Every structure is written in C-alpha cells, then in structure tokens.
C-alpha cells in the first residue's frame, strides 16, 4: 500500500470519527489540542484522491501529463 493510500485511509477514519460525534478538541492541564475540522478533512481527502489517481496513472502508463517549456526567442 502506498503512502498516499495510507494517508487517505487515515483521513477517511478521521472523518468517520467526527461524524460519529467523537471529540474534535480537548484541553489537558492548560494544553489544548485541536483536530482538523470536517471541511479541512474533506479538502485534504479530495487532494489525496487526485494524488492517488495520478500515481496510479503513472504506474499504469496512462498518464496524460504534458510538459511545456517556455523559452525566450
């Protein structure tokens, strides 16, 4: 399993935790910890899905990336 797949799995798990009502912020002895909110997690999930599609396309040789270089005439 690739690093991107592991990250995507962790983000999906974090989204499920928030949706099930688990704590998103806590404080212990004056120190505060806050997890990413739902909108941030959804944005991160979207970015990871795109990255995963690109990685899989590169592995399969179906990438459609085109390189362009600009030069002074």
Phi, psi and omega in degrees: 000135182282166179299320180297319178296321178295318179295318179297319178297318179293321179294317178299321178294320179294321178297316179298322178297316180294317181294333179273002174092014179289158183298134178254350182206142177209165181221131179228121178049046177083354177260133184246140176232135179230130175277165175299146178278173187300318181294322178294320179294320179294322178295317178297319178300318179298316179296319180293323177297318178296315179299319180295319178299319179294317179298316181293323178295321179294321179294322183274353181075024181249021181293140180250018180292138179239132178265137178232133176239140181254132180228150177282134180290000000 
